[in-house]
Amino acid sequence: MGDLARVFGRIGLLSFGGPAAQIALMHRELVDRRDWLTEAEFLRALSFCMLLPGPEAMQLATYAGWKQRGLAGGLIGGGLFVLPGAIVIMALALAYGQWGQLPLVQAAFLGIKAAVVAIVIEAILRVGRRALRGREDWLIAALAFLGIFAFNLPFPAIIALAALWGFVRHAPAAALPVAAPPLRGLFAALGIGLLLWAMPVIGVWLAGQDFLVDVGLFFSKLAVVTFGGAYAVLAYMTQEVVARYHWLSTAQMIDALGLAETTPGPLILVTEFVAVVGGAQLGGVWLGVAGGLLSLWVTFVPCFIWIFVGAPYLDWLAGKPRLSGALAAITAAVVGVIGNLSVWFAAHVLFARVAVVDLWPLHVLSPDWASLDPLALGLITLAAYLLLRRHWSLFAVLGLMAALGLAAAASGITGISPNRPVASFHCHDLSYAGPNQAGGTT
């Protein structure tokens, strides 16, 4: 147990750079340096985790811990993978609530946002190389992009349709049958897990805490549909957080992703940042802390449930080609969804004014080209060049972009108005009355 805690504690502290870097780190620690998993076991577990909603790297850590020491080992592996990043995000979110609106902080965040756009573009290219292997995959990706960008289809519906298509299209191949483990204990484990997942949400509902109830229900739903990593679900999350719940502005959501990119742990920790900042703006620091803790619970408890319930069935599930076909279609659709995310981020970083045009059934972004920010355009171009062509590290690019944003502000170089709006809403949302940063109403 001591070795398990030390190894996964180190992995949690060093898990920067997104799932690809995190999985590579675990492979080195668990397969190359130790014999905790064989190469075949590692790859089979990774494929299984990619079938599940939620961060695959965290679930892989949970599985590796479970493989070594059962339930306690899984809790140690998955918990220590998330804990360092969760602590850092909590501190950064509270600091952001206090100082995030200062001019120098906003200048640094302009550079970070430019880097975020380049990072998302890099994610499209990375996932696309793995996922788009033929014309059918390209078609699925294109339809997913159009569905969310032009027709405003909900992200869960896009994932469900892609999974159904892949499941139907892939006929079972001839393979040796693998006997399924007995069902004894499965339903008990699932029932206990679901009860633990729901208990805090029921508690805040009984206490009449409407904001916390919304946080618990929304991020619980998000935990079920987060296929393909956090990038795939960010557009859906942003739409709900900004336009429906009004917890954060569009600019704050982009800041949240920039901060999450600089911390260890899975990128889906951005949910904690959203809950902390949104709660602090609505009801003070303690409501923000409570929201952040609740978001962590409902985001990551399901990850443990899927592993503890499904791990004994891993060999049996691996022999189901229809499930692999569904996963392949989901992964192709995720490329299109991330493409929409990159367009959305780029529009809100490059332009001070972005409207949404509703021409049923079309529903598309319409930036005001007169509000183009040349400084942001230059920073995005430089960040993309350094990441994609020069292969700089993520930290180096984020640090340089933040420094350039500060330098531009100090020298008076800016292409945006000091009164640049922090959010844009649909025309039918403009009548919403809610709290703003100054304590009045928007």
C-alpha positions in Angstrom: 0.0 0.0 0.0 2.9 2.4 0.8 4.4 1.7 -2.7 1.0 2.2 -4.3 0.5 5.6 -2.5 4.0 6.8 -3.4 3.8 5.8 -7.1 0.4 7.3 -7.7 1.2 10.3 -5.6 4.1 11.0 -7.9 2.0 10.3 -11.0 -0.6 12.8 -9.7 1.9 15.5 -9.1 3.6 15.1 -12.5 0.4 14.5 -14.6 0.7 17.6 -16.7 0.1 17.9 -20.5 -3.2 16.2 -21.0 -4.2 12.5 -21.3 -1.6 11.5 -23.9 1.2 12.6 -21.6 -0.5 11.2 -18.5 -1.0 7.8 -20.1 2.6 7.7 -21.3 3.7 8.6 -17.7 1.7 5.7 -16.3 3.0 3.3 -18.9 6.5 4.2 -17.9 5.8 3.8 -14.1 3.5 0.7 -14.2 4.8 -1.3 -17.1 8.4 -0.3 -17.8 9.7 0.4 -14.3 7.5 -2.1 -12.5 5.6 -5.3 -13.4 2.3 -4.1 -12.0 0.7 -4.5 -15.5 1.9 -6.3 -18.6 1.8 -4.6 -21.9 -1.3 -6.5 -23.0 -3.1 -5.7 -19.7 -2.2 -2.0 -20.0 -3.5 -1.7 -23.6 -6.6 -3.7 -22.8 -7.4 -1.6 -19.8 -6.8 1.6 -21.8 -9.2 0.5 -24.5 -11.8 -0.3 -21.8 -11.3 3.1 -20.2 -11.8 4.8 -23.5 -15.2 3.1 -23.8 -16.3 4.8 -20.6 -17.5 8.4 -20.0 -15.0 10.5 -18.0 -11.2 11.0 -18.1 -9.6 7.9 -19.3 -6.3 8.6 -17.7 -7.9 8.8 -14.2 -9.9 5.7 -14.8 -6.7 3.9 -16.0 -5.0 4.9 -12.7 -8.0 3.6 -10.8 -7.9 0.3 -12.7 -4.2 -0.2 -12.1 -4.7 0.4 -8.4 -7.6 -2.0 -8.3 -5.6 -4.6 -10.1 -3.0 -4.5 -7.4 -5.0 -4.1 -4.2 -8.7 -4.3 -5.0 -11.1 -1.6 -3.9 -8.6 0.2 -1.6 -5.9 0.2 -4.3 -8.4 1.6 -6.8 -9.3 4.4 -4.5 -5.7 5.2 -3.9 -4.8 5.1 -7.6 -7.6 7.3 -8.8 -7.8 9.5 -5.8 -4.1 10.5 -5.8 -4.3 11.1 -9.6 -6.9 13.7 -9.1 -6.1 15.2 -5.6 -3.0 17.4 -6.4 -4.7 19.1 -9.4 -8.0 19.5 -7.4 -6.2 21.4 -4.6 -4.4 23.6 -7.1 -7.6 24.4 -9.0 -9.4 25.3 -5.8 -6.7 27.8 -4.8 -6.5 29.3 -8.3 -10.2 29.7 -8.5 -10.5 31.4 -5.2 -7.6 33.7 -6.2 -9.2 34.4 -9.6 -12.4 35.4 -7.8 -10.4 38.0 -5.9 -8.0 39.3 -8.5 -9.1 38.0 -11.8 -10.6 41.4 -12.9 -7.4 43.4 -12.4 -6.1 44.9 -15.7 -2.7 43.2 -15.5 -4.3 39.8 -14.8 -6.6 40.3 -17.7 -3.6 41.2 -19.9 -1.9 38.0 -19.0 -5.1 36.0 -19.7 -5.3 37.5 -23.2 -2.0 35.6 -23.9 -3.2 32.5 -22.2 -6.5 32.5 -24.2 -4.5 32.8 -27.4 -2.5 29.7 -26.3 -5.7 27.9 -25.5 -6.9 28.3 -29.1 -3.7 26.8 -30.4 -3.9 24.0 -27.8 -7.4 23.1 -29.0 -6.3 23.1 -32.6 -3.5 20.8 -31.7 -6.0 18.5 -30.0 -8.1 18.3 -33.2 -5.0 17.3 -35.2 -3.9 14.7 -32.6 -7.3 13.1 -32.2 -8.0 13.3 -35.9 -4.9 11.4 -36.8 -6.0 8.5 -34.5 -9.7 8.6 -35.2 -10.3 9.5 -38.9 -9.1 6.4 -40.8 -11.5 6.4 -43.7 -14.2 8.3 -45.6 -16.9 7.2 -43.2 -15.0 8.6 -40.2 -14.5 11.9 -42.0 -18.3 12.0 -42.7 -19.2 11.3 -39.1 -16.8 14.1 -38.0 -18.2 16.6 -40.5 -21.8 15.8 -39.6 -21.0 16.2 -35.9 -19.4 19.6 -36.5 -22.4 20.8 -38.5 -24.9 19.3 -36.0 -23.4 21.3 -33.1 -22.2 24.4 -35.0 -25.0 25.1 -37.4 -28.0 23.3 -35.9 -27.3 23.5 -32.1 -27.9 19.9 -31.5 -27.1 18.8 -27.9 -23.8 17.1 -27.4 -25.4 14.0 -25.7 -27.6 13.5 -28.8 -24.6 13.7 -31.2 -22.7 11.1 -29.1 -25.8 8.8 -28.9 -26.3 8.9 -32.7 -22.7 8.3 -33.4 -22.6 5.3 -31.0 -25.7 3.8 -32.5 -24.3 4.1 -36.0 -21.1 2.5 -35.1 -22.8 -0.3 -33.2 -25.1 -1.1 -36.1 -22.4 -0.9 -38.8 -19.9 -3.3 -37.1 -21.1 -6.9 -37.4 -19.7 -9.3 -34.8 -16.5 -10.9 -36.1 -15.6 -14.6 -35.6 -13.8 -14.8 -32.3 -13.3 -17.2 -29.4 -16.1 -16.7 -26.9 -15.1 -15.4 -23.5 -17.3 -16.4 -20.6 -18.8 -13.6 -18.7 -18.1 -13.5 -14.9 -21.0 -14.2 -12.6 -23.3 -11.3 -11.9 -23.1 -11.9 -8.2 -22.0 -8.7 -6.6 -22.4 -6.5 -9.7 -25.8 -5.1 -8.8 -24.8 -4.6 -5.2 -21.7 -2.6 -6.2 -23.6 -0.6 -8.7 -26.4 0.2 -6.2 -24.0 1.3 -3.5 -22.0 3.4 -6.0 -25.1 5.2 -7.3 -26.3 5.8 -3.8 -23.0 7.4 -2.8 -23.0 9.5 -6.0 -26.5 10.8 -5.2 -26.3 11.4 -1.4 -24.7 14.9 -1.5 -27.1 16.1 -4.1 -30.0 14.9 -2.1 -28.5 16.5 1.0 -28.2 20.0 -0.6 -31.7 19.6 -2.1 -33.2 18.9 1.4 -31.2 22.0 2.7 -32.8 24.2 0.0 -29.5 25.2 -1.7 -30.7 25.8 -5.2 -27.3 26.7 -6.6 -25.7 23.5 -5.2 -28.6 21.4 -6.5 -28.0 22.8 -10.0 -24.3 22.1 -9.7 -24.9 18.6 -8.6 -27.4 17.7 -11.2 -25.6 19.4 -14.1 -22.2 18.0 -13.5 -23.7 14.6 -12.8 -25.2 14.7 -16.2 -21.9 15.9 -17.7 -20.1 12.9 -16.1 -22.3 10.5 -18.0 -21.7 12.1 -21.5 -18.0 13.0 -21.3 -16.8 10.7 -24.0 -13.6 11.6 -25.9 -12.1 13.8 -23.2 -12.9 17.2 -21.7 -12.4 19.1 -25.0 -15.3 17.2 -26.6 -17.7 18.3 -23.9 -16.5 21.9 -23.2 -18.7 23.5 -25.9 -21.8 21.9 -24.4 -20.7 22.8 -20.8 -20.0 26.4 -21.8 -23.4 26.7 -23.5 -25.1 25.6 -20.4 -22.9 27.5 -17.9 -23.0 30.8 -19.7 -26.3 30.9 -21.5 -28.6 28.8 -19.2 -27.3 29.1 -15.7 -25.3 32.4 -16.0 -22.7 31.2 -13.5 -19.8 32.5 -15.6 -19.3 34.8 -18.6 -17.8 33.5 -21.9 -14.5 35.2 -21.1 -14.3 33.6 -17.7 -15.0 30.1 -19.2 -12.0 30.6 -21.5 -9.9 31.7 -18.5 -11.0 28.5 -16.7 -9.7 26.3 -19.5 -6.4 28.2 -19.6 -5.9 27.7 -15.9 -6.9 24.0 -16.1 -4.3 23.5 -18.8 -1.5 24.7 -16.5 -2.3 22.3 -13.6 -1.7 18.6 -13.0 -4.6 16.1 -13.3 -7.4 15.7 -15.8 -8.6 18.7 -17.8 -12.2 18.0 -16.6 -11.1 19.6 -13.3 -12.3 22.7 -15.1 -15.7 21.8 -13.7 -14.4 22.5 -10.2 -13.2 26.0 -11.3 -16.6 26.8 -12.8 -18.4 25.8 -9.6 -16.0 27.7 -7.3 -16.1 30.9 -9.2 -19.8 30.7 -10.0 -20.6 30.0 -6.3 -18.3 32.7 -5.0 -19.9 35.3 -7.3 -23.4 34.3 -6.2 -23.0 33.7 -2.5 -19.5 34.3 -1.3 -16.4 32.2 -0.8 -17.9 29.4 1.2 -20.7 28.8 -1.4 -17.9 28.6 -4.0 -15.9 26.1 -1.9 -19.0 24.0 -1.4 -19.8 24.1 -5.1 -16.3 23.1 -6.0 -16.3 20.1 -3.6 -19.7 19.0 -4.8 -18.6 19.3 -8.5 -15.5 17.1 -7.7 -17.8 14.5 -6.0 -20.3 14.1 -8.8 -17.6 14.3 -11.6 -15.3 11.6 -10.2 -17.4 9.3 -8.1 -18.9 7.9 -11.4 -15.4 7.2 -12.7 -14.8 4.9 -9.7 -18.2 3.2 -10.2 -17.5 2.4 -13.8 -14.2 0.8 -13.0 -15.2 -1.1 -9.9 -18.3 -2.5 -11.6 -16.8 -3.1 -15.0 -13.2 -4.2 -14.3 -14.1 -7.8 -13.6 -15.7 -8.0 -17.0 -12.8 -6.5 -18.9 -11.8 -9.6 -20.9 -15.4 -10.3 -21.8 -16.1 -6.8 -23.0 -12.9 -6.7 -25.1 -14.3 -9.5 -27.2 -17.4 -7.4 -28.3 -16.6 -5.8 -31.7 -19.9 -3.9 -31.8 -18.8 -2.0 -28.7 -15.5 -1.2 -30.4 -17.4 0.0 -33.5 -19.5 2.3 -31.3 -16.4 3.7 -29.7 -14.7 4.3 -33.1 -17.8 6.3 -34.3 -17.9 8.3 -31.0 -14.2 9.1 -31.4 -14.8 10.3 -35.0 -17.7 12.5 -33.9 -15.5 13.9 -31.1 -13.2 15.3 -33.8 -16.1 17.3 -35.2 -17.2 18.5 -31.8 -13.6 19.7 -30.9 -13.6 21.5 -34.3 -16.7 23.4 -33.2 -15.0 24.2 -29.9 -11.9 25.6 -31.7 -14.1 27.9 -33.8 -16.1 29.0 -30.8 -12.9 29.8 -28.7 -11.2 31.5 -31.6 -14.2 33.7 -32.3 -14.5 34.9 -28.7 -10.8 35.6 -28.4 -10.4 37.3 -31.7 -13.5 39.5 -31.7 -14.8 41.8 -29.1 -18.4 41.3 -30.3 -19.8 38.0 -31.3 -23.6 37.5 -31.9 -25.6 34.4 -32.5 -27.8 34.4 -35.6 -31.0 32.3 -35.4 -32.4 31.4 -38.9 -34.3 28.3 -38.2 -33.0 25.6 -38.3 -29.6 27.3 -38.5 -28.0 28.7 -35.4 -24.5 30.1 -36.1 -21.9 32.5 -34.7 -21.7 35.9 -36.4 -18.6 37.9 -35.3 -18.5 41.7 -35.9 -15.4 41.9 -38.1 -14.9 45.6 -37.1 -14.1 44.3 -33.6 -11.2 42.1 -34.7 -8.4 42.2 -32.2 -5.0 42.2 -34.1 -3.0 41.6 -30.9 -5.0 38.4 -30.2 -4.6 37.3 -33.8 -0.8 37.7 -33.6 -0.6 35.9 -30.3 -2.7 33.0 -31.6 -0.6 32.7 -34.7 2.6 32.7 -32.7 1.3 30.1 -30.2 0.1 27.8 -33.0 3.5 28.1 -34.7 5.4 27.3 -31.5 3.2 24.3 -30.6 2.6 22.8 -34.0 5.8 23.6 -35.9 8.5 24.1 -33.2 7.0 21.5 -30.8 7.5 23.7 -27.7 6.2 22.4 -24.4 2.8 23.4 -23.2 4.2 25.2 -20.2 6.7 27.2 -22.3 4.0 28.4 -24.7 1.6 29.3 -21.9 4.3 31.2 -20.0 5.5 33.1 -23.1 2.0 34.1 -24.1 1.2 35.4 -20.7 4.4 37.4 -20.6 3.7 38.8 -24.1 0.2 39.8 -23.0 1.6 41.7 -20.0 4.3 43.3 -22.1 1.8 44.5 -24.6 -0.4 46.0 -21.9 2.7 47.7 -20.3 3.7 49.2 -23.6 0.2 50.3 -24.5 -0.2 47.9 -27.4 -3.8 46.7 -27.6 -6.3 46.1 -30.2 -9.4 45.9 -27.9 -11.5 48.4 -26.2 -11.1 48.7 -22.4 -14.9 48.2 -22.2 -14.8 45.0 -24.2 -17.9 42.9 -23.2 -17.1 39.7 -21.3 -20.0 37.7 -22.8 -22.4 37.4 -25.6 -25.8 35.8 -25.4 -28.5 34.8 -27.9 -31.0 37.5 -28.7 -33.7 35.8 -26.8 -31.5 35.7 -23.7 -30.9 39.4 -23.5 -33.9 39.9 -21.2 -32.3 37.8 -18.5 -31.8 39.7 -15.2 -29.1 38.4 -12.9 -26.2 39.4 -10.8 -23.1 40.9 -12.5 -19.6 41.5 -11.3 -20.5 44.9 -9.8 -23.4 43.6 -7.7 -26.1 45.0 -10.0 -28.0 43.3 -12.7 -27.2 42.3 -16.3 
